[in-house]
Amino acid sequence: MTQTPDGVFVRPHPTLWRLALCFSVLYEIMLIYILFQTVHDARQLLQNIDPKLGVPLPDKDYGGSCRIYD
């Protein structure tokens, strides 16, 4: 549990700002955890969050057509 004091923001409600601070602290902890993982482990962790991340992208031919207007 995170101890969050009242901040300088009072509107719309101090509880909202405490909740925003707690989420930002949890997000920072998650980023620090991922930072200290190996590249392979971090990619596997992110692949568990979004399965589309493990699929290689298709190759596109960008130099085949030199027309100005398509």
mmCIF file of the N, C-alpha and C atoms, coordinates in Angstrom:
data_MODEL
# 
_entry.id   MODEL 
# 
loop_
_atom_site.group_PDB 
_atom_site.id 
_atom_site.type_symbol 
_atom_site.label_atom_id 
_atom_site.label_alt_id 
_atom_site.label_comp_id 
_atom_site.label_asym_id 
_atom_site.label_entity_id 
_atom_site.label_seq_id 
_atom_site.pdbx_PDB_ins_code 
_atom_site.Cartn_x 
_atom_site.Cartn_y 
_atom_site.Cartn_z 
_atom_site.occupancy 
_atom_site.B_iso_or_equiv 
_atom_site.pdbx_formal_charge 
_atom_site.auth_seq_id 
_atom_site.auth_comp_id 
_atom_site.auth_asym_id 
_atom_site.auth_atom_id 
_atom_site.pdbx_PDB_model_num 
ATOM 1   N N  . MET A 1 1  ? 0.848   -1.170  0.000   1.00 0.00 ? 1  MET A N  1 
ATOM 2   C CA . MET A 1 1  ? 0.000   0.000   0.000   1.00 0.00 ? 1  MET A CA 1 
ATOM 3   C C  . MET A 1 1  ? 0.893   1.234   0.000   1.00 0.00 ? 1  MET A C  1 
ATOM 4   N N  . THR A 1 2  ? 0.535   2.198   -0.798  1.00 0.00 ? 2  THR A N  1 
ATOM 5   C CA . THR A 1 2  ? 1.327   3.408   -0.930  1.00 0.00 ? 2  THR A CA 1 
ATOM 6   C C  . THR A 1 2  ? 0.763   4.501   -0.029  1.00 0.00 ? 2  THR A C  1 
ATOM 7   N N  . GLN A 1 3  ? 1.626   5.114   0.736   1.00 0.00 ? 3  GLN A N  1 
ATOM 8   C CA . GLN A 1 3  ? 1.226   6.253   1.564   1.00 0.00 ? 3  GLN A CA 1 
ATOM 9   C C  . GLN A 1 3  ? 1.343   7.506   0.723   1.00 0.00 ? 3  GLN A C  1 
ATOM 10  N N  . THR A 1 4  ? 0.233   8.134   0.417   1.00 0.00 ? 4  THR A N  1 
ATOM 11  C CA . THR A 1 4  ? 0.266   9.338   -0.403  1.00 0.00 ? 4  THR A CA 1 
ATOM 12  C C  . THR A 1 4  ? -0.371  10.487  0.364   1.00 0.00 ? 4  THR A C  1 
ATOM 13  N N  . PRO A 1 5  ? 0.381   11.526  0.641   1.00 0.00 ? 5  PRO A N  1 
ATOM 14  C CA . PRO A 1 5  ? -0.196  12.686  1.327   1.00 0.00 ? 5  PRO A CA 1 
ATOM 15  C C  . PRO A 1 5  ? -0.998  13.548  0.351   1.00 0.00 ? 5  PRO A C  1 
ATOM 16  N N  . ASP A 1 6  ? -1.723  14.511  0.903   1.00 0.00 ? 6  ASP A N  1 
ATOM 17  C CA . ASP A 1 6  ? -2.430  15.461  0.048   1.00 0.00 ? 6  ASP A CA 1 
ATOM 18  C C  . ASP A 1 6  ? -1.420  16.289  -0.722  1.00 0.00 ? 6  ASP A C  1 
ATOM 19  N N  . GLY A 1 7  ? -1.693  16.491  -1.982  1.00 0.00 ? 7  GLY A N  1 
ATOM 20  C CA . GLY A 1 7  ? -0.802  17.289  -2.811  1.00 0.00 ? 7  GLY A CA 1 
ATOM 21  C C  . GLY A 1 7  ? -1.318  18.706  -2.964  1.00 0.00 ? 7  GLY A C  1 
ATOM 22  N N  . VAL A 1 8  ? -0.770  19.405  -3.930  1.00 0.00 ? 8  VAL A N  1 
ATOM 23  C CA . VAL A 1 8  ? -1.184  20.786  -4.160  1.00 0.00 ? 8  VAL A CA 1 
ATOM 24  C C  . VAL A 1 8  ? -2.470  20.865  -4.980  1.00 0.00 ? 8  VAL A C  1 
ATOM 25  N N  . PHE A 1 9  ? -2.844  19.784  -5.647  1.00 0.00 ? 9  PHE A N  1 
ATOM 26  C CA . PHE A 1 9  ? -4.067  19.781  -6.444  1.00 0.00 ? 9  PHE A CA 1 
ATOM 27  C C  . PHE A 1 9  ? -5.248  19.409  -5.562  1.00 0.00 ? 9  PHE A C  1 
ATOM 28  N N  . VAL A 1 10 ? -6.297  20.220  -5.587  1.00 0.00 ? 10 VAL A N  1 
ATOM 29  C CA . VAL A 1 10 ? -7.480  19.924  -4.775  1.00 0.00 ? 10 VAL A CA 1 
ATOM 30  C C  . VAL A 1 10 ? -8.724  19.722  -5.634  1.00 0.00 ? 10 VAL A C  1 
ATOM 31  N N  . ARG A 1 11 ? -8.666  20.086  -6.896  1.00 0.00 ? 11 ARG A N  1 
ATOM 32  C CA . ARG A 1 11 ? -9.828  19.896  -7.755  1.00 0.00 ? 11 ARG A CA 1 
ATOM 33  C C  . ARG A 1 11 ? -9.499  18.891  -8.836  1.00 0.00 ? 11 ARG A C  1 
ATOM 34  N N  . PRO A 1 12 ? -10.310 17.992  -9.236  1.00 0.00 ? 12 PRO A N  1 
ATOM 35  C CA . PRO A 1 12 ? -11.687 17.784  -8.851  1.00 0.00 ? 12 PRO A CA 1 
ATOM 36  C C  . PRO A 1 12 ? -11.828 17.184  -7.461  1.00 0.00 ? 12 PRO A C  1 
ATOM 37  N N  . HIS A 1 13 ? -10.884 16.375  -7.003  1.00 0.00 ? 13 HIS A N  1 
ATOM 38  C CA . HIS A 1 13 ? -10.946 15.848  -5.641  1.00 0.00 ? 13 HIS A CA 1 
ATOM 39  C C  . HIS A 1 13 ? -9.563  15.329  -5.281  1.00 0.00 ? 13 HIS A C  1 
ATOM 40  N N  . PRO A 1 14 ? -9.105  15.518  -4.041  1.00 0.00 ? 14 PRO A N  1 
ATOM 41  C CA . PRO A 1 14 ? -7.772  15.034  -3.667  1.00 0.00 ? 14 PRO A CA 1 
ATOM 42  C C  . PRO A 1 14 ? -7.601  13.521  -3.805  1.00 0.00 ? 14 PRO A C  1 
ATOM 43  N N  . THR A 1 15 ? -8.686  12.769  -3.645  1.00 0.00 ? 15 THR A N  1 
ATOM 44  C CA . THR A 1 15 ? -8.596  11.315  -3.785  1.00 0.00 ? 15 THR A CA 1 
ATOM 45  C C  . THR A 1 15 ? -8.226  10.926  -5.213  1.00 0.00 ? 15 THR A C  1 
ATOM 46  N N  . LEU A 1 16 ? -8.730  11.660  -6.173  1.00 0.00 ? 16 LEU A N  1 
ATOM 47  C CA . LEU A 1 16 ? -8.385  11.395  -7.572  1.00 0.00 ? 16 LEU A CA 1 
ATOM 48  C C  . LEU A 1 16 ? -6.892  11.580  -7.798  1.00 0.00 ? 16 LEU A C  1 
ATOM 49  N N  . TRP A 1 17 ? -6.312  12.612  -7.212  1.00 0.00 ? 17 TRP A N  1 
ATOM 50  C CA . TRP A 1 17 ? -4.887  12.871  -7.392  1.00 0.00 ? 17 TRP A CA 1 
ATOM 51  C C  . TRP A 1 17 ? -4.045  11.851  -6.642  1.00 0.00 ? 17 TRP A C  1 
ATOM 52  N N  . ARG A 1 18 ? -4.524  11.370  -5.495  1.00 0.00 ? 18 ARG A N  1 
ATOM 53  C CA . ARG A 1 18 ? -3.815  10.286  -4.798  1.00 0.00 ? 18 ARG A CA 1 
ATOM 54  C C  . ARG A 1 18 ? -3.809  9.027   -5.646  1.00 0.00 ? 18 ARG A C  1 
ATOM 55  N N  . LEU A 1 19 ? -4.951  8.723   -6.252  1.00 0.00 ? 19 LEU A N  1 
ATOM 56  C CA . LEU A 1 19 ? -5.053  7.548   -7.113  1.00 0.00 ? 19 LEU A CA 1 
ATOM 57  C C  . LEU A 1 19 ? -4.136  7.687   -8.327  1.00 0.00 ? 19 LEU A C  1 
ATOM 58  N N  . ALA A 1 20 ? -4.087  8.874   -8.918  1.00 0.00 ? 20 ALA A N  1 
ATOM 59  C CA . ALA A 1 20 ? -3.192  9.102   -10.053 1.00 0.00 ? 20 ALA A CA 1 
ATOM 60  C C  . ALA A 1 20 ? -1.735  8.936   -9.635  1.00 0.00 ? 20 ALA A C  1 
ATOM 61  N N  . LEU A 1 21 ? -1.373  9.404   -8.442  1.00 0.00 ? 21 LEU A N  1 
ATOM 62  C CA . LEU A 1 21 ? -0.008  9.247   -7.947  1.00 0.00 ? 21 LEU A CA 1 
ATOM 63  C C  . LEU A 1 21 ? 0.321   7.772   -7.713  1.00 0.00 ? 21 LEU A C  1 
ATOM 64  N N  . CYS A 1 22 ? -0.616  7.018   -7.157  1.00 0.00 ? 22 CYS A N  1 
ATOM 65  C CA . CYS A 1 22 ? -0.379  5.583   -6.926  1.00 0.00 ? 22 CYS A CA 1 
ATOM 66  C C  . CYS A 1 22 ? -0.170  4.840   -8.243  1.00 0.00 ? 22 CYS A C  1 
ATOM 67  N N  . PHE A 1 23 ? -0.988  5.147   -9.253  1.00 0.00 ? 23 PHE A N  1 
ATOM 68  C CA . PHE A 1 23 ? -0.820  4.492   -10.549 1.00 0.00 ? 23 PHE A CA 1 
ATOM 69  C C  . PHE A 1 23 ? 0.503   4.868   -11.202 1.00 0.00 ? 23 PHE A C  1 
ATOM 70  N N  . SER A 1 24 ? 0.911   6.123   -11.045 1.00 0.00 ? 24 SER A N  1 
ATOM 71  C CA . SER A 1 24 ? 2.184   6.522   -11.645 1.00 0.00 ? 24 SER A CA 1 
ATOM 72  C C  . SER A 1 24 ? 3.362   5.864   -10.934 1.00 0.00 ? 24 SER A C  1 
ATOM 73  N N  . VAL A 1 25 ? 3.264   5.665   -9.625  1.00 0.00 ? 25 VAL A N  1 
ATOM 74  C CA . VAL A 1 25 ? 4.330   4.972   -8.891  1.00 0.00 ? 25 VAL A CA 1 
ATOM 75  C C  . VAL A 1 25 ? 4.388   3.511   -9.311  1.00 0.00 ? 25 VAL A C  1 
ATOM 76  N N  . LEU A 1 26 ? 3.241   2.860   -9.451  1.00 0.00 ? 26 LEU A N  1 
ATOM 77  C CA . LEU A 1 26 ? 3.219   1.465   -9.901  1.00 0.00 ? 26 LEU A CA 1 
ATOM 78  C C  . LEU A 1 26 ? 3.756   1.328   -11.325 1.00 0.00 ? 26 LEU A C  1 
ATOM 79  N N  . TYR A 1 27 ? 3.435   2.273   -12.191 1.00 0.00 ? 27 TYR A N  1 
ATOM 80  C CA . TYR A 1 27 ? 3.944   2.265   -13.564 1.00 0.00 ? 27 TYR A CA 1 
ATOM 81  C C  . TYR A 1 27 ? 5.462   2.415   -13.572 1.00 0.00 ? 27 TYR A C  1 
ATOM 82  N N  . GLU A 1 28 ? 5.986   3.304   -12.731 1.00 0.00 ? 28 GLU A N  1 
ATOM 83  C CA . GLU A 1 28 ? 7.434   3.496   -12.662 1.00 0.00 ? 28 GLU A CA 1 
ATOM 84  C C  . GLU A 1 28 ? 8.136   2.250   -12.132 1.00 0.00 ? 28 GLU A C  1 
ATOM 85  N N  . ILE A 1 29 ? 7.546   1.590   -11.151 1.00 0.00 ? 29 ILE A N  1 
ATOM 86  C CA . ILE A 1 29 ? 8.128   0.347   -10.627 1.00 0.00 ? 29 ILE A CA 1 
ATOM 87  C C  . ILE A 1 29 ? 8.149   -0.723  -11.714 1.00 0.00 ? 29 ILE A C  1 
ATOM 88  N N  . MET A 1 30 ? 7.072   -0.801  -12.513 1.00 0.00 ? 30 MET A N  1 
ATOM 89  C CA . MET A 1 30 ? 7.027   -1.778  -13.598 1.00 0.00 ? 30 MET A CA 1 
ATOM 90  C C  . MET A 1 30 ? 8.101   -1.479  -14.648 1.00 0.00 ? 30 MET A C  1 
ATOM 91  N N  . LEU A 1 31 ? 8.297   -0.202  -14.987 1.00 0.00 ? 31 LEU A N  1 
ATOM 92  C CA . LEU A 1 31 ? 9.327   0.157   -15.961 1.00 0.00 ? 31 LEU A CA 1 
ATOM 93  C C  . LEU A 1 31 ? 10.725  -0.144  -15.446 1.00 0.00 ? 31 LEU A C  1 
ATOM 94  N N  . ILE A 1 32 ? 10.964  0.099   -14.172 1.00 0.00 ? 32 ILE A N  1 
ATOM 95  C CA . ILE A 1 32 ? 12.273  -0.202  -13.592 1.00 0.00 ? 32 ILE A CA 1 
ATOM 96  C C  . ILE A 1 32 ? 12.513  -1.706  -13.591 1.00 0.00 ? 32 ILE A C  1 
ATOM 97  N N  . TYR A 1 33 ? 11.482  -2.495  -13.313 1.00 0.00 ? 33 TYR A N  1 
ATOM 98  C CA . TYR A 1 33 ? 11.613  -3.955  -13.347 1.00 0.00 ? 33 TYR A CA 1 
ATOM 99  C C  . TYR A 1 33 ? 11.967  -4.427  -14.755 1.00 0.00 ? 33 TYR A C  1 
ATOM 100 N N  . ILE A 1 34 ? 11.276  -3.898  -15.761 1.00 0.00 ? 34 ILE A N  1 
ATOM 101 C CA . ILE A 1 34 ? 11.552  -4.295  -17.144 1.00 0.00 ? 34 ILE A CA 1 
ATOM 102 C C  . ILE A 1 34 ? 12.949  -3.847  -17.564 1.00 0.00 ? 34 ILE A C  1 
ATOM 103 N N  . LEU A 1 35 ? 13.406  -2.708  -17.055 1.00 0.00 ? 35 LEU A N  1 
ATOM 104 C CA . LEU A 1 35 ? 14.720  -2.187  -17.405 1.00 0.00 ? 35 LEU A CA 1 
ATOM 105 C C  . LEU A 1 35 ? 15.837  -3.136  -17.000 1.00 0.00 ? 35 LEU A C  1 
ATOM 106 N N  . PHE A 1 36 ? 15.680  -3.837  -15.898 1.00 0.00 ? 36 PHE A N  1 
ATOM 107 C CA . PHE A 1 36 ? 16.732  -4.712  -15.405 1.00 0.00 ? 36 PHE A CA 1 
ATOM 108 C C  . PHE A 1 36 ? 16.603  -6.153  -15.899 1.00 0.00 ? 36 PHE A C  1 
ATOM 109 N N  . GLN A 1 37 ? 15.691  -6.414  -16.822 1.00 0.00 ? 37 GLN A N  1 
ATOM 110 C CA . GLN A 1 37 ? 15.562  -7.732  -17.425 1.00 0.00 ? 37 GLN A CA 1 
ATOM 111 C C  . GLN A 1 37 ? 16.451  -7.808  -18.660 1.00 0.00 ? 37 GLN A C  1 
ATOM 112 N N  . THR A 1 38 ? 16.731  -9.036  -19.088 1.00 0.00 ? 38 THR A N  1 
ATOM 113 C CA . THR A 1 38 ? 17.431  -9.189  -20.360 1.00 0.00 ? 38 THR A CA 1 
ATOM 114 C C  . THR A 1 38 ? 16.456  -8.848  -21.487 1.00 0.00 ? 38 THR A C  1 
ATOM 115 N N  . VAL A 1 39 ? 16.989  -8.638  -22.681 1.00 0.00 ? 39 VAL A N  1 
ATOM 116 C CA . VAL A 1 39 ? 16.139  -8.268  -23.814 1.00 0.00 ? 39 VAL A CA 1 
ATOM 117 C C  . VAL A 1 39 ? 15.137  -9.378  -24.111 1.00 0.00 ? 39 VAL A C  1 
ATOM 118 N N  . HIS A 1 40 ? 15.594  -10.609 -24.060 1.00 0.00 ? 40 HIS A N  1 
ATOM 119 C CA . HIS A 1 40 ? 14.709  -11.740 -24.347 1.00 0.00 ? 40 HIS A CA 1 
ATOM 120 C C  . HIS A 1 40 ? 13.595  -11.835 -23.306 1.00 0.00 ? 40 HIS A C  1 
ATOM 121 N N  . ASP A 1 41 ? 13.945  -11.708 -22.029 1.00 0.00 ? 41 ASP A N  1 
ATOM 122 C CA . ASP A 1 41 ? 12.934  -11.808 -20.974 1.00 0.00 ? 41 ASP A CA 1 
ATOM 123 C C  . ASP A 1 41 ? 11.935  -10.653 -21.032 1.00 0.00 ? 41 ASP A C  1 
ATOM 124 N N  . ALA A 1 42 ? 12.414  -9.451  -21.330 1.00 0.00 ? 42 ALA A N  1 
ATOM 125 C CA . ALA A 1 42 ? 11.509  -8.305  -21.433 1.00 0.00 ? 42 ALA A CA 1 
ATOM 126 C C  . ALA A 1 42 ? 10.548  -8.475  -22.603 1.00 0.00 ? 42 ALA A C  1 
ATOM 127 N N  . ARG A 1 43 ? 11.050  -9.002  -23.721 1.00 0.00 ? 43 ARG A N  1 
ATOM 128 C CA . ARG A 1 43 ? 10.167  -9.224  -24.867 1.00 0.00 ? 43 ARG A CA 1 
ATOM 129 C C  . ARG A 1 43 ? 9.146   -10.312 -24.565 1.00 0.00 ? 43 ARG A C  1 
ATOM 130 N N  . GLN A 1 44 ? 9.538   -11.347 -23.847 1.00 0.00 ? 44 GLN A N  1 
ATOM 131 C CA . GLN A 1 44 ? 8.590   -12.391 -23.468 1.00 0.00 ? 44 GLN A CA 1 
ATOM 132 C C  . GLN A 1 44 ? 7.521   -11.838 -22.527 1.00 0.00 ? 44 GLN A C  1 
ATOM 133 N N  . LEU A 1 45 ? 7.924   -10.968 -21.604 1.00 0.00 ? 45 LEU A N  1 
ATOM 134 C CA . LEU A 1 45 ? 6.969   -10.355 -20.681 1.00 0.00 ? 45 LEU A CA 1 
ATOM 135 C C  . LEU A 1 45 ? 5.972   -9.480  -21.431 1.00 0.00 ? 45 LEU A C  1 
ATOM 136 N N  . LEU A 1 46 ? 6.463   -8.680  -22.370 1.00 0.00 ? 46 LEU A N  1 
ATOM 137 C CA . LEU A 1 46 ? 5.564   -7.838  -23.149 1.00 0.00 ? 46 LEU A CA 1 
ATOM 138 C C  . LEU A 1 46 ? 4.700   -8.656  -24.099 1.00 0.00 ? 46 LEU A C  1 
ATOM 139 N N  . GLN A 1 47 ? 5.203   -9.807  -24.539 1.00 0.00 ? 47 GLN A N  1 
ATOM 140 C CA . GLN A 1 47 ? 4.411   -10.675 -25.406 1.00 0.00 ? 47 GLN A CA 1 
ATOM 141 C C  . GLN A 1 47 ? 3.250   -11.285 -24.627 1.00 0.00 ? 47 GLN A C  1 
ATOM 142 N N  . ASN A 1 48 ? 3.401   -11.490 -23.331 1.00 0.00 ? 48 ASN A N  1 
ATOM 143 C CA . ASN A 1 48 ? 2.292   -11.979 -22.513 1.00 0.00 ? 48 ASN A CA 1 
ATOM 144 C C  . ASN A 1 48 ? 1.194   -10.927 -22.390 1.00 0.00 ? 48 ASN A C  1 
ATOM 145 N N  . ILE A 1 49 ? 1.570   -9.662  -22.417 1.00 0.00 ? 49 ILE A N  1 
ATOM 146 C CA . ILE A 1 49 ? 0.582   -8.593  -22.331 1.00 0.00 ? 49 ILE A CA 1 
ATOM 147 C C  . ILE A 1 49 ? -0.169  -8.451  -23.653 1.00 0.00 ? 49 ILE A C  1 
ATOM 148 N N  . ASP A 1 50 ? 0.570   -8.477  -24.776 1.00 0.00 ? 50 ASP A N  1 
ATOM 149 C CA . ASP A 1 50 ? -0.034  -8.343  -26.103 1.00 0.00 ? 50 ASP A CA 1 
ATOM 150 C C  . ASP A 1 50 ? 0.551   -9.413  -27.015 1.00 0.00 ? 50 ASP A C  1 
ATOM 151 N N  . PRO A 1 51 ? -0.212  -10.456 -27.351 1.00 0.00 ? 51 PRO A N  1 
ATOM 152 C CA . PRO A 1 51 ? 0.320   -11.560 -28.157 1.00 0.00 ? 51 PRO A CA 1 
ATOM 153 C C  . PRO A 1 51 ? 0.750   -11.159 -29.569 1.00 0.00 ? 51 PRO A C  1 
ATOM 154 N N  . LYS A 1 52 ? 0.294   -10.028 -30.085 1.00 0.00 ? 52 LYS A N  1 
ATOM 155 C CA . LYS A 1 52 ? 0.684   -9.607  -31.431 1.00 0.00 ? 52 LYS A CA 1 
ATOM 156 C C  . LYS A 1 52 ? 2.127   -9.128  -31.488 1.00 0.00 ? 52 LYS A C  1 
ATOM 157 N N  . LEU A 1 53 ? 2.787   -8.930  -30.348 1.00 0.00 ? 53 LEU A N  1 
ATOM 158 C CA . LEU A 1 53 ? 4.148   -8.418  -30.340 1.00 0.00 ? 53 LEU A CA 1 
ATOM 159 C C  . LEU A 1 53 ? 5.172   -9.455  -30.764 1.00 0.00 ? 53 LEU A C  1 
ATOM 160 N N  . GLY A 1 54 ? 4.876   -10.734 -30.676 1.00 0.00 ? 54 GLY A N  1 
ATOM 161 C CA . GLY A 1 54 ? 5.839   -11.766 -31.021 1.00 0.00 ? 54 GLY A CA 1 
ATOM 162 C C  . GLY A 1 54 ? 5.889   -12.107 -32.495 1.00 0.00 ? 54 GLY A C  1 
ATOM 163 N N  . VAL A 1 55 ? 5.025   -11.528 -33.297 1.00 0.00 ? 55 VAL A N  1 
ATOM 164 C CA . VAL A 1 55 ? 4.933   -11.848 -34.716 1.00 0.00 ? 55 VAL A CA 1 
ATOM 165 C C  . VAL A 1 55 ? 5.831   -10.890 -35.500 1.00 0.00 ? 55 VAL A C  1 
ATOM 166 N N  . PRO A 1 56 ? 6.714   -11.425 -36.380 1.00 0.00 ? 56 PRO A N  1 
ATOM 167 C CA . PRO A 1 56 ? 7.545   -10.516 -37.185 1.00 0.00 ? 56 PRO A CA 1 
ATOM 168 C C  . PRO A 1 56 ? 6.694   -9.731  -38.184 1.00 0.00 ? 56 PRO A C  1 
ATOM 169 N N  . LEU A 1 57 ? 7.109   -8.510  -38.455 1.00 0.00 ? 57 LEU A N  1 
ATOM 170 C CA . LEU A 1 57 ? 6.373   -7.655  -39.382 1.00 0.00 ? 57 LEU A CA 1 
ATOM 171 C C  . LEU A 1 57 ? 6.638   -8.081  -40.820 1.00 0.00 ? 57 LEU A C  1 
ATOM 172 N N  . PRO A 1 58 ? 5.637   -7.949  -41.702 1.00 0.00 ? 58 PRO A N  1 
ATOM 173 C CA . PRO A 1 58 ? 5.866   -8.296  -43.112 1.00 0.00 ? 58 PRO A CA 1 
ATOM 174 C C  . PRO A 1 58 ? 6.759   -7.250  -43.777 1.00 0.00 ? 58 PRO A C  1 
ATOM 175 N N  . ASP A 1 59 ? 7.580   -7.716  -44.718 1.00 0.00 ? 59 ASP A N  1 
ATOM 176 C CA . ASP A 1 59 ? 8.457   -6.807  -45.453 1.00 0.00 ? 59 ASP A CA 1 
ATOM 177 C C  . ASP A 1 59 ? 7.641   -6.047  -46.492 1.00 0.00 ? 59 ASP A C  1 
ATOM 178 N N  . LYS A 1 60 ? 7.900   -4.742  -46.598 1.00 0.00 ? 60 LYS A N  1 
ATOM 179 C CA . LYS A 1 60 ? 7.212   -3.909  -47.575 1.00 0.00 ? 60 LYS A CA 1 
ATOM 180 C C  . LYS A 1 60 ? 8.235   -3.366  -48.557 1.00 0.00 ? 60 LYS A C  1 
ATOM 181 N N  . ASP A 1 61 ? 7.814   -3.227  -49.809 1.00 0.00 ? 61 ASP A N  1 
ATOM 182 C CA . ASP A 1 61 ? 8.675   -2.685  -50.847 1.00 0.00 ? 61 ASP A CA 1 
ATOM 183 C C  . ASP A 1 61 ? 8.390   -1.191  -50.981 1.00 0.00 ? 61 ASP A C  1 
ATOM 184 N N  . TYR A 1 62 ? 9.271   -0.380  -50.418 1.00 0.00 ? 62 TYR A N  1 
ATOM 185 C CA . TYR A 1 62 ? 9.080   1.062   -50.473 1.00 0.00 ? 62 TYR A CA 1 
ATOM 186 C C  . TYR A 1 62 ? 9.749   1.697   -51.685 1.00 0.00 ? 62 TYR A C  1 
ATOM 187 N N  . GLY A 1 63 ? 10.680  1.029   -52.320 1.00 0.00 ? 63 GLY A N  1 
ATOM 188 C CA . GLY A 1 63 ? 11.402  1.618   -53.441 1.00 0.00 ? 63 GLY A CA 1 
ATOM 189 C C  . GLY A 1 63 ? 10.946  1.114   -54.793 1.00 0.00 ? 63 GLY A C  1 
ATOM 190 N N  . GLY A 1 64 ? 9.871   0.376   -54.881 1.00 0.00 ? 64 GLY A N  1 
ATOM 191 C CA . GLY A 1 64 ? 9.435   -0.203  -56.139 1.00 0.00 ? 64 GLY A CA 1 
ATOM 192 C C  . GLY A 1 64 ? 8.777   0.788   -57.069 1.00 0.00 ? 64 GLY A C  1 
ATOM 193 N N  . SER A 1 65 ? 8.029   1.728   -56.546 1.00 0.00 ? 65 SER A N  1 
ATOM 194 C CA . SER A 1 65 ? 7.318   2.699   -57.372 1.00 0.00 ? 65 SER A CA 1 
ATOM 195 C C  . SER A 1 65 ? 7.836   4.093   -57.042 1.00 0.00 ? 65 SER A C  1 
ATOM 196 N N  . CYS A 1 66 ? 8.268   4.815   -58.083 1.00 0.00 ? 66 CYS A N  1 
ATOM 197 C CA . CYS A 1 66 ? 8.813   6.162   -57.887 1.00 0.00 ? 66 CYS A CA 1 
ATOM 198 C C  . CYS A 1 66 ? 7.841   7.236   -58.351 1.00 0.00 ? 66 CYS A C  1 
ATOM 199 N N  . ARG A 1 67 ? 6.565   6.910   -58.481 1.00 0.00 ? 67 ARG A N  1 
ATOM 200 C CA . ARG A 1 67 ? 5.581   7.894   -58.897 1.00 0.00 ? 67 ARG A CA 1 
ATOM 201 C C  . ARG A 1 67 ? 5.347   8.898   -57.772 1.00 0.00 ? 67 ARG A C  1 
ATOM 202 N N  . ILE A 1 68 ? 5.072   10.133  -58.159 1.00 0.00 ? 68 ILE A N  1 
ATOM 203 C CA . ILE A 1 68 ? 4.799   11.164  -57.157 1.00 0.00 ? 68 ILE A CA 1 
ATOM 204 C C  . ILE A 1 68 ? 3.392   11.001  -56.605 1.00 0.00 ? 68 ILE A C  1 
ATOM 205 N N  . TYR A 1 69 ? 2.415   10.747  -57.497 1.00 0.00 ? 69 TYR A N  1 
ATOM 206 C CA . TYR A 1 69 ? 1.029   10.570  -57.071 1.00 0.00 ? 69 TYR A CA 1 
ATOM 207 C C  . TYR A 1 69 ? 0.628   9.120   -57.282 1.00 0.00 ? 69 TYR A C  1 
ATOM 208 N N  . ASP A 1 70 ? -0.064  8.561   -56.319 1.00 0.00 ? 70 ASP A N  1 
ATOM 209 C CA . ASP A 1 70 ? -0.538  7.175   -56.451 1.00 0.00 ? 70 ASP A CA 1 
ATOM 210 C C  . ASP A 1 70 ? -1.916  7.130   -57.024 1.00 0.00 ? 70 ASP A C  1 
# 
